[in-house]
Amino acid sequence: MIRPKFPGVNIKEISRMVPCSECPFVADVAPFLHPERVRQILEGLRRGEHFICHKTIDYTRPEGAPDQGRKVCAGMVLLMQKEGGLANVQIVQLAERLLAQSFDGVHEQKRHPVYASAKAMQASHDKPRTRPPRRKRARR
């Protein structure tokens, strides 16, 4: 058995377990990302990069301050499991090597199912989106 180099740290501390209701990897969320951004994300995942859940990013953090609390996106993990590319993602490799823990089967998608494939995600975001109606300005 491999002994963890960081005992006491587990997957839940570095990854969300369930995709959120606004996750771009969830199939029943209306596409909101620009198609080019989706391509960039998917290409990054193919290169082994990971994707941070937007709900765990502190947008008020000053430049250069320690970045605490960021977690890997559960939707990204589930999609990469479907694609068979999860083992190539750097954060997954680090978890397995340093924490002696696996991402396999720990994420749940019951409430928010992810796309069937990266290709399906891209196709969904490539469709033309209608813009919300503009608000009329109040006259003074």
Buried (B, 14 or more C-beta within 10 A) or exposed (E): EEEBEEEEBBBEEBBBEBBBEBBBBBBEBEBEBEBEEBBEBBEBBBEBBBBBBEEBEEEEEEEEEEEEEEBBBBBBBBBBBBBEBBBBBEBBBEBBEEBBBEBEEBBEBEEBBBBEEBEBBBBBBEEEEEEEEEEEEEEE
